[in-house]
């Protein structure tokens, strides 16, 4: 099946299409301009001839009215003049003018007098090649003055001008189309450089950037935007690689422990306490389960790009009470009613992670408080965190030296999940000294 003209047009290069559209626009513009020019030029020349001829006719009429008209009438520019009496007889005329047949019949003279416009007349019957432009002026005692001038030279001038435009316009269009081709090519050259630079960027050259043109135009903005996008993609890839590397490192320890326990149990079944082995494997399995859940939560946060899975009113007081009930050592010092917008499950995970950390490091007291302005605090009386490390612990897989032991639990993802979830809800979170211990402060904007 043959392609349609529109399909073939779409397959053409952008440079060709822009040049073709520019050429078509030039052709239409020049065609309209040429036709307008010819029309205005012809009208202007005819108006000039009519005005000059009318002035001659009015001068002859004045002489006729004053009785000073000579016969034959003399003119300097070849104007033909006839003076017709009231009875229709030609009484005066220029040299060579017909003395028997008027330039215009009676009904044409009356029409020209009523509309005060000139008339065309064939000049052949009067021995004049080409058409004549005839003007009619009325005088006293019913006389009529007819003045005519040949316009063959004007028509020839218009024909010559039309030929010049007919020949010159295509040449000018071709010249401008060629100039447009070159200019559009130079304009699109930075885009070709962007395409070439993008083709050179591979997985082995991720740090490359697209060339940015010097001109502060739309292509410059496009190059800057694409480079920013490449930087974001590179950062996201780096974070993903780091996440995979850290996750593999964290998974290696419990998997190695499970393998070792099972190999020892299978190698020496007669002296093995299978209950103890099962408890050890279960403990490592729970660690793997918690790590998988944390990694899944981070993956969902990254996938949403800081957006909420749900954006609905959440009774934060109810969420705090439900989570606190699962911890016997947690004491609610204040729990004021407050409603925020967001995802109740994500906010529940935030509280769970904060309380897990507080319970894990507390020596005997964990306190939770919720105020009506959306401020939530979780405090413990544990060893706390040095001030210089309070921001670092929010990074993924970050654990301080005293928390690296397997028995401490966690993979350093809890606080990272807390910060990204709170940010998605439009809030902030930070750690501060509780003297003694540590206090986690979460501020969420209350719903309007």
N, C-alpha and C positions, 0 to 999 in steps of 0.2 A: 504494500500500500504506500503510495507516494506521500511524502511529507507535505503538510500544508505550508503556504508561504509564511504564516506566522511562526510555525515551528522552525523553519529554516532561518527566519530573522532572529529568533531567540538564540540560536546556536552561534550566531556571529559574535565576534569579539566586541567588548564594550567600546573600544576605540573606533571600530568601524561603525557601530550603531550611532555613537555620538556624532561622528563626522557626517554620516548620512542624514541624520536629523538636522544638523546645522546647515548642510547643503540645501535640503528641502525648505528649511525656514528662509534661507537667503533667496532661493528662487521665488518663493511666494512674496517675500518682501520687495524684491526688485521688480517683480511683475506688477504688483500693486503700485509701487512708486513710479514705474515707467508709464503705466497707463494714466495715473494721476498727473504726471508731468506733461504728457502729451495733451491731455484734456485741458489742463490749466494754460499751457503754452498756446494752444490753438485758440482758446477763448480770449486770452489776453491780446493776441495779435489781431483777432477779429474786432475786439473792442477798440483797439487803437485805430484800425482802418475805419470803423464806423464813426468814431469821434472826429477824425480828420475830415472824412467825407461830409459829415453833418455841418462842420464849421464852414466848409466851402458852400454848401447849400444855403446856410443862413446868411452868408455874405452876399450871395447872389440874390436872395430874397430881399435883403436890405436895399440893394441897388435897384431892384425892380420896384420896390415900394416908393423909393425916392425919385424914380424916373431917370436914373443915371446909368442904367444897364446898357452895355454895348453889345453889338452883334457883329461878329461872333464873340462869345465869352472866352476870355483867356484864363487859363490855369497853368500853374507852374509844375505840378506833379502828375499831369496826365489824367486828372479827374474829368470824367464826362458829365456835362451838365445839360439838362433840358428844362426850358421854362414853358409850361403849358397854361394857356389861357382858360377862362371859365368855360368857353365853348369847346374845349378839348383840342384846340389847334396849338401846335408847337410854334411859339413866337420867337424864341431865342435858343441858342445852343452853342456849344463849344465847337471848335474846328473839327470836322469829320463826324460830328454827331448826326444821327438820323433826324431829319426834319419832318418825317411823315409818320413814323411809328414810335410811340412813346416806349421808354424802357420798361414800364409796367403798365398793364391794362388798367382800366378805370376801377374795377372792383379790387385789384391788388393795391392800387394807390389809396383807396379809402380804408382798406384794412391796415395798411402800414401807417396811415395818419392816425387812426384810432388807437393803435397799440404802441405807436412811436418806436418801432423797431425796424431794423434793416431787413432787406430781402435779397435772396440769391436769384441771379438771372443768368441764363446762358449767354455768353458773349459772342458766340459764333454768328448769329444773325446780324450783329453789328460790326462784324469784321475784327472782333477781339478774341484771341484764343483764351480759352478757359472761362471760368465763371466770373460774374460781376457781383459786387456787393452794392445794392441800391438803397439810398436813403431818400425819404420823401419829407418835404417841408412845405407848409402852407403859407401863402402870403395874402396881401390885401387884394380886393376886387376879384377873389376866387381863383387867383393864379396858384399854380403848384410848381414847385421846383424839385426836379429829380436830379440827384447826383450819384454817380456810380464810379467805383474804382475796381480794377481787375485784382483778383486775389490768387492768381495762378502761382505767383512767386511764394506766397505764404504756404500754399499747399505743397509746393516743392520743398520748401524749408522743413515743413512738418514730416514729409516723406523721408528726407535725408536724416532728420533727427531720429525718426523711427528706425531707420536702417542702422544707424550708429548704435542705438540702444539694443536692437535685435542682435547685432554682432558682438557688441561690447559686453552686454550683460552676461552671456554664458562664459566669456573669458574671465570676467571679474568673479563670477561664481566659482569657476574652476580654481582661480588663484586663491580665493578665500577658503575654499574647501581644502586645498593643499595646505594652506597656513593652519587651518583648524586641525588637520591631521597631525601636523608637526607639534602644534601647541598642546593638543590633547595627549599626544604621545609623551611629551615632556611632563605634563601634569600627572599622567598615570605612572611615570617612572618610579616614584617613591612607593607606589602600591606594588609594582613588580619587585622592587627591592624587599618589601615586606613579605611577599610570597616566597621569594628565594630564601630569605632568612628563616621563615617558618619551615620550609622544606629541609633546611639543614639542622633543625632542632630535633634530636632523637633522644631515646632513653639514655644514650651514652653521653649526651651533651645537653643536660637539662639546664645548666646554668647560663646558656646563651640567651641573648636578648635580641629583639628585632631592631633594625636600624631606625633611628628617629631622624626625620628630615629637619633641616634647619628652619624652614618656613613655619611660622606659627599659624598653620591652617588646619583644615579638618583631618588631613592625612597625619599631621603631627599629633593631633589629639587621639586619633585612632591608634597610632604606634605606641603612644604613652599608655593608653588604656590596655592594649594587648600586652605590653610589658608588665604592667601591674597585674594583669590576669596570670601571666606566666610566673610572676613572683609568688602570687597566692597559691598557684598550683604546685610550685616547687616547695613552698612551705608546707602545704597539705601533704605532699608526698613524703617530705622529710618527717613530719609528725607521724604519718602512717608507718613509715619504715621503723621509726623509733618505737612506736607502739608494738609493732610485730616483734621487733627484737627484744624489747623488755618483756612482752608477754611470753615469748619463747623461753626467756631466761627464768621467768617466774614459774612456768609450767615444768621446767626441767627438774626442779627440786622435788616437788611432790610425786612426780612420775617416777623419778629415780628411787625415792623412798618406797613407793608401792612395789616397784620391781624387786628391790632388794629384799623387802620383807617376804614377798611371795617366793623368791628364789631360795631364801634360807628355809622357809617353811617346807617347800617341796623337796629340798635337798636333805633335810633332817626331820622327816615327819614324826619319827618315834619320840623325839625329845622336844617337840614344839608345842607351845601353849597356843592352841588355835584361837581361843577367845582373845588373847592378847594381840595376836596377829590381826584378827578381824577388827579389833578396836583401832589399831594403828592404821590399817588400810582405810577404815571409815573416816578417821580424822583427816588423812591426806585427801580422801575423796571430797570431803566437805570443803577443804581448802580449794580444790579444783573447781567445785561448784560455785563457791563465792567469787573466785577469780573470773569464771565464765560469765557470771551475772554482771560483774562490774564491767568487763570488756563489752558485753552486749549493751549495757547502759551507755557507755562512752560512744560506742558505734552509732547508737540511735541519736545521741546528742550531736555528733558530727554530721550525721546524715541530714538532720533537720536544719543545720546551719544556724543555730541560735534561736530557732522558732519553737513555739510550744506545740506539743502533740494535741493538747486540748486547751482551750481558752474559755473557761467557764468560772462562775463564782465558786470559791472554795471557802468553807468555814474552817479557818485555820485553828481556832480553839478546839474544835472537834478532832481535827487531825492530831494536834499535840496531845490531847488526852488519850486517844486511842494508842498512839505510839508509846507514851509514857507508861501505860498500863502493862506493857510487856516487860518492863524493867522494874523489878522490886526495889532496887536500890536508888531509883530516881525519885526526887521529890519536886513537886510542882510548887514553886514559891508564889507564882502569879500566873493566871491564865485568863486574860481579859478577852472579851468577844472581839473578833476582827475578821473581816471578809476580804479576801484577795482574789485576783483573777489568775487562773492558771490551771495546772494539772494536779489533782489531789494525789495521784500515785507518785508523781515525781517529788512533790513536797514531802510526802511520807518517807521516801527514800532519803531525802536530805536530812530529816530529823533522825532517821535510823542510823545513818552514817555518823552524825555528830554524837549521838548518844552512845553508839558502839565505841567510838574513840574515847569518850569521857569515862565510860564504865571500865574500859580496858586499862586506863592509866590512873584512875582515881584510887586513893588510899582508903576512902571510906565515905565520901560524900559526892553526890552528883545532883545539881540543882538546875531546873528548867524554868524559865519565866517567859511569858508572852504578854506584851503590852498592846493597848488598843491602837497605837500608831504603827503597828506592823513590825515592831522590833522583837526578835526572838533570841534569847541567850541560853547557852548550855554551858554550865560551869562545873569544873571538877577541882579537887584538892590534890591533884597529882604533882609530879615534878615540873610540869609546864614545859614550854619550849623557849629557847633563847630568842631574843627579839630579832636578831639578824636572820633567823631561820623561819620566822612566822609567815613570810610570803613564799618561801621556797617549798614548804610542805604542801602547797596547793598544786604543785606540778605533778604530772603523772609519774607513777612509780618512784616517788620520792619518799624515802624513809630515813629518819635520823639514825645515828649509830646505835642508840639504845633500843631501837625498835626493829632491828634486822633479824632477830632470832625467829626461828620457825614457830616457837610457842607464842610469840606476840600476836600472831594472826594478822591478816590483811596484806595487801600487795602494794600499798601506797597509791591506791586509786580512789579511796573514799572521799578525801577532801577535794580532789580534782573534780569528781562528780558533783559534789556540793557546790563548788564555785560556778561551774558551767550551768548547772540547773538554776541556781539563784539568778545568774545573769540573764538567762532566758526568760525569767519572770520579771525582769526589770529591777532587780534588787542588788544588794551588795553583801559581802561577807568578809569578815576579817577576824583575826585572833588578837587577844589582848591579855595582859597579866591580870590574874584574879587574886593574887597575894593571899594565900598561896594557891598554886594551881594555874589553870588556863581557862579562859572564857572565849567561846565562839559566839560572835555577834552577827546575826542575820537580820537585814532590814529589807522588808518587802513593802511595796506601795499598796496601801489599802484600796479596795475597789471603790469607785465613785458611787 
